[in-house]
Every structure is written in C-alpha cells, then in structure tokens.
Amino acid sequence: MAFADLARAQPLGPPQPSTPLELTAGVRQAKAEQVDVAPQIDGEVLGDPAWADIAPATGFVQTAPDEGQPASERTEVRIVFTDDTVYFGIVCYDREPASIIVTDSRRDSSLSTSDSFQLILDTFLDQQNGFVFGTSPSGQEYDGQLINEGAGGSGMGRGGTSCGAGGGFNLNWDGVWQVRTAVTDIGWSAEFAIPFRTIRFPTGRTQTWGVNFQRNVRRRNELAYWAPLPRQFDLFRVSMAGQLTGVQAPEGLWRTLQVTPYVVGEAVQRTDALDDVVKGLGDIGGDLKYGVTSGLTVDLTYNTDFAQVEVDQQQINLDRFNLFFPEKRPFFLENAGAFTVSNSGGAAFNDPSQTELFFSRRIGVSDSGQAVPILGGARLSGKVSDTVTVGLLNMQTDDVGSSMPGNNFSVARLRKDLPNRSSVGALFVNRQATGDLAVDNDINRTYAVDGRWGFGQNGTVSGFAAQTETPGLAGEDYAWDTAVDYNGQAWRVRAGYMEMGDNFNPEVGFVRRRGFRKVDGGIFYTWRPDEFLRIQELQPHVTFNRFWNYDDGFIESSLLHMDNAWEFNDSSRLITMWNVRKEGVVRPFTVSGVPVLPGSYGWNEVSLNYNTDSSAPVTAGFRVQSSGFFGGELLTYGPSVGFRRGETLNVTLNWSRNDIDLPAGQVITNLVSTQIAYNFSPRLFAQSLLQYNDSADLWSVNFRFGWLQDANTGLFLVYNETDGLSDIPHTSAGRSFILKYSYLFDVLH
C-alpha cells in the first residue's frame, strides 16, 4: 500500500497506540530492536514493513509555550538497527498539514524557524557530549557535535548555529548518513539511517546510549521533548536525556578508512597589480580518515584546499579592539570542540570572549586575511576511554615569497569528564618557524589548564589559567578567568573575574585586548505571562562589566547594560536597551579615519531593535541607536528585509549606517549586504553574497554553486570579485573563478 493511501486510512487526530518507553528513577527509556531487513529510506515510515512491529516512543512534553503540558501534536519515534546502521523512523502527526512551515533546506541551515525534528545521541553515556541529527519536512540534513553540553559555544540548542572557534556545539561536523522525508495529509514523517562508523561509541557489544528527541511546531512556537526538560534548558542538556537500550554494536565496524581526493582549477586576476593578466592554476590534494578505535579517529590532509568556503562577512570597527572573524574551513571545524578550552565570555548573552587560547584560523591565514599554503597535517581526536578525550594536531605551512617563513603548528589537548557536568583539562599549543627563511628562536607557546564543576542541576563554576612563552617577552604573560553561573527556570545569575597581562601573547589564538583586570555580573529574569498584551515571553536583565588597566588601575571600559526582550505571540520580537558606558583611552586611535585622543569619556546609549516573524515569507527588521561617543555623538540605524519562496529561494538585504560626530571630525559609514540562496534540493544549491563597505573602501561579490555528495564533498563552483570604491587601486582587488571536485571513497565498506 502506498504511504499516501495508508495515511488516508489513519484518523486525522493523533492516534493513541501503546508506548514502549519506561520511567525508571525518572529516566525515560526506549529500546532499539535488531532487524534482518533494513527499512527502505524514503521517508514513508508507516508504509514500510520494517517498522510495522516496532512499538513507538511517544509522550512528548512541551518546554514552550506551555511548559510541562503534553505536546499539541503526537510524535512517534521507532528505532531499529542492523549489523552496520542505526535507523530512526519518525512520524510527526499534524492536524493542519497545510500549515507546516519550512523556511530553508540547505544543509545545516537553522531549524528553529521551520517545523523540524532533532535527535541527540550521547553514545558514551557521559552526560556531557553527543551527536545531533535533524531534519525538516523538506528533507534537510542537519548534524553537529556537542561538547560539554554546549558550554562555551553559542548556546543555540534549538537548531541554531555555532561559533566558528569550535565552541560547545560544532555545527560544522559533517557525518556520512542519510535522511528522507514525506509529507501527507496526517503530517510528515522522516527516516534516518546513521551508520555505526559515523559516530563514536565505547568498546563492547551491548550498548546503552543517552538519547533525546525534539520536535518544533513552528506556527505555534512550540518546542517539545521526549525526555522532558525545564524551559531554561534545550536539547544540549544530555545530563537530563533518556536512555536508548538494546543496541548491539558491531565488532570491528568502527575500523573505517575514508579517502577524499580533490582536484581544483582556478583562474585568477589581480587588478591591483601592474600585470593584471589572467593566470590559470591547478592543484590536487586530499584527506584521509581512519578509525583507530571505536572512539578515536586519525585525519590526514595533504595540500589542504578550502576553495569552496564562503567568504567573511565584513565588519566596521567602531572601537580600538580586535575584531573576531570566525573559522569556516571544514578540516579545522571538524572535531574543533575537542580542542576548546572553557571560556566563560561575559555576563551578557552577546558579550564577546576576550581570548581564544587556540584559534585555528591562525593556521594558513595571514594577519591581513590572505591565504597561506598548507602543505599538510594530521589530527588524532576522540575518546581513549569513556571519560577521557584527547586531541592532537600538527600542521605545516609553506614559505610565502621571500619574506614569510613556513611554520609548524602543534596542539595537544586532554580533557577528563567528571560526574555532574564537570571536567578538567589541559592544553599545549606550539608555533615554530621552519625552512630557510626561519630565524633562530622564532617560536611561541601556550600552556593552559581549565575546569568546569557542576553543582546541583542549575549551577556551574568554570575557568582557565594560561601562560604564554614568547622570546623577548618576560613577565605579565599570563591570563586566568573564573565564573559562577546559576541557571534556574525563571532566574539566571552570573558573576565572573578575569585577568590578562600585557605580555600574554597566544599567537595561535585570539586576543581582543591585553593588560586588564575585569569583573562582570548579571541577573536575568524570564516571565511567560498568561494572556497579557499578546506577549509570549519577557526577558528583562541587567549586566555590568568593568575593565581596569593591569598596571595602574585606570578604568579602560565600564558598561551598565539594561535590556528587555519582548517576544510576542506572532513571533515578532522587540528589544529595548539603555546603556551607561565609560571608556578610558590610553593611546590614540581612529574610527574610520577620524582620530580619538587619549582621555576619559562617558555617555548614555538608547537602542530599539524590532524584527517580525523570521519564518514568514516576508520579514522585516529595524534597529536604531542614539548615543554619545568619545566626546561626540553616534547615531546607528538600518533596516533589514527578507523574502523567501517556500524552502527554495531566500533573499535577505541588510543595511547599517553610522553617523559619527567626533570632536576631531565627522564621518558616515555604510555597510550593505545582500544574500541570495536558491536550493534546487537539500544537496544542490546556488548562493551569492554581495557586500558594500565604504569604510574599507571596497565592494565584493561571492558566488557559490554546490552539488553535495557525502560529508560536504562534491562539485563546487566559486566566483569571487573584490574592487575598491575609489580610483586608487585597492590591495584586495581582484577576481577569481574556481572549480573544485572532491569525492569520498569508503575503502573498507
């Protein structure tokens, strides 16, 4: 019987079959059944005999909007496995299937604005780490790696994105797996096929894994979980997940060997050079992945190429501190969480981290952002036991011209997981110049220890201590940080302290500023009123931070931040903000060419930010901020507009304008970006990014066409062009056309 015919035979309301899950000491359990014949992966769960006798896991409970109430729509999850693959069959009943919302189908695009389903597998049952897989009714592929329950990352456990430095959730991990979906008149369904060799798991035949499932019904702003969670937590909270029993892991199947060769051709023209002829280039290289044990993997790379990687989003710096551009290269992002050190950031949700002790973007990218050839490298990462994670990385770059020597980069990371969301770890990073251009003693090293201690269900204490070794820099070469967080259902409280010496210099890391002592704190409240002014949630909070100069106690920065976020029933969002800011300038600097002199400055800031429902076919937003600014005034404003046609076409336009009036002069900056993406299918896409930045005196265009196969391999066509806005040749001006093809060979399977 066809799936659509079978669906019509089902009642439109959610049926009430028996459930296989048990409640043992408050922990939900589901059982995986072994089958001889694998399901056919086409999305048609109810029409496949492989699922017919498998009792489903049900009983999802809302986290939002009605915390603790049964989900408004029934969800069924069936789990089976064969000798080499684990399968999940999902049925998402929906009494209004015509109202299902899907906003995007590109791999790893956000699931939070679509109807969607996600699952997390804590294969080592360590209650801290795991693998996330997800999809939407369009058949989108979404996967990632979780480290330390997302601590130190973006915290967007509802299908969001991760920070490029690795963070606590690495969205850029791309495994080899399959998902197919089907939409019918009873809702939608999905089938996942996840090979054992794609995920890591303990040694031993019989396995018990941590597991949880999340369903998003977008039109109701509803989030529901199989293992219920309080509203302050999300899917990343694996310490409160259920358990998957009955899995029989195959002996020796983890011993994988995957080879991914590539070939690339490129035509390049540098329009700022005296000789602006088009030059043709070609190259080959590849990666190799080998499963050493069921939990440990070695990766080798030769002549590493990242031609298909999207370009950076341009930024305008209105301050005197370093800007952070995230890592986007797949080789470095995969397993990046294994090298991440606990870094508490600050009290505010958008408070930037002051340092990343290891920042892989320093490898193969110069300080000016230009690519440096990577000859090759190796990485060993994973679990050596149920509670010990290791990461070893060694990369070698080539000389650049006659002035920049090659460098060897080595990183070693060890982390021991402890009970109740706790861990301790250590990090070592080394950079050493190599080759004929290298000078004596051209080295830099970073040493660090870090830890995280969880108390109760809601509290954590985290921190790190680090020291660097740089020839010529002695003393004040350390940094340390500690923070206490309490995250309750309605209240969140945080306090932190950090120090960094003037000579702290992690050259294979990132430092926003040096030579300071910092305190920060914050108190946050979340209120979900009952039928009050169509408000779904209010999030008032107050945060404070202050930076003192390391040597003399001079106040360099101070910020009192008062904010309220208003989330309405129609999914629109309003943010109102008032800041009281102080800045102490020790050395003069410029803002878009206008100088700011040393001195102490203080001012107030008022801001309003409004966005309509991000899942609607047409979206709009507007931000305006009026403030003082280093003895003058600053007015920042700009609209954003979005348009989508189903899940295939997405267009966004963003404009940000700064009207700056300083004692030394006036300047206006504009930053405009347009993104266009068309998805022919979840694995076939075309997208472009156009950017205009009059502060940097340039405009740029990046076009990418991708035909994906497995794990981010396939055919890529890329066009880049950058040019100056004035008649003066720009140092970044030029254009390139790149064609790249890579293919994954699964040698042993």
KAZIDA-V674959 format. One line per field, one symbol per residue. ss: DSSP state (@ for helix, = for strand, . for the rest). phi: phi as a letter, one per 30 degrees, with the letter a starting at -180 (. if undefined). A space follows every 10 residues. Layout:
ss: ???
phi: ???
This chain:
ss: ..@@@@@@.. .......... .===..==== =.==...... ........@@ @.....=... ====.....= ....====== =...====== ===...@@@. .......... .....===== ==.......= ======.... .========= .......... .......=== ......==== ====..==== =====@@@.. .....===== =======@@@ .====..... .......@@@ .=======.. ......==== =========. ........== ========== =....===== ====...... .......... .........@ @@@..@@@@. .......... ....==...@ @@..=..... =..======= ===....=== =======..= ...=.===== ========.. .========= ====...... ..======== =====...== ========== ..=....=== =======... ========== .........= =....===== =====.=... ....====== =========. ....====== ========.. ..======== =====...== =..===..== ========== =......=== =========. .========= =====...== ========== ==..====== ========== =..======= ===....=== ========.. ...======= ====...... ...======= ======...
phi: .ddddddddd dddddbddcd dbcchicdbb cccdbdcddd dbicddcced ceccdddbid bdcbdceide edbdbbbcbb bcdbbccbcc bcdadbddcd cbcabdeide cdcbdabbbb ccdchcibba ccbaabedie cbaaccbhhi dicdicdcjc bcdddjhcbc dddbccabbb bbcbdckbbb bcbcdeddcc addjddbbcd aabbbccddc hccbbddebd ddcbeddddc ddbccidcdd didddcbccb dbbbbbcbbc dccdccddcc bbabalbbbb ddbdcbbcbc bbhdbbdddd ddddbcccbc cddccddbde edddidddcd cebdibdddc ddddacdbbd ddcibdddjd dcecdllbbc bkccadbccb bbbbbbccdc icbcddbccb bbbbbcdbdh icababbbbb bbdbidddcd idbabbbabb abbcbidccb bblbbbbcbb ejcbihcbbb bbacbbbcdc cbbbbbbbbb ddcdbddcbb bdabibcbbb aabbbcbcdc hbhhcdacbd abbbbbcced dcidddaabc cbbbccccdd idbbbcbbcc bbbccdbdbb chicdcdelc bbacbbbbbb bdedcddbbb aabbbbadah ibbbbcalcb bbbbchcccb bbbbbbbbcc bceclbabcb bbbbcbbbcd aecbbbbbbc bbbddchabb bbbbcbbdcc hickcbbbbb bbbddcddec dcdlbbbbbb bbbcccddb
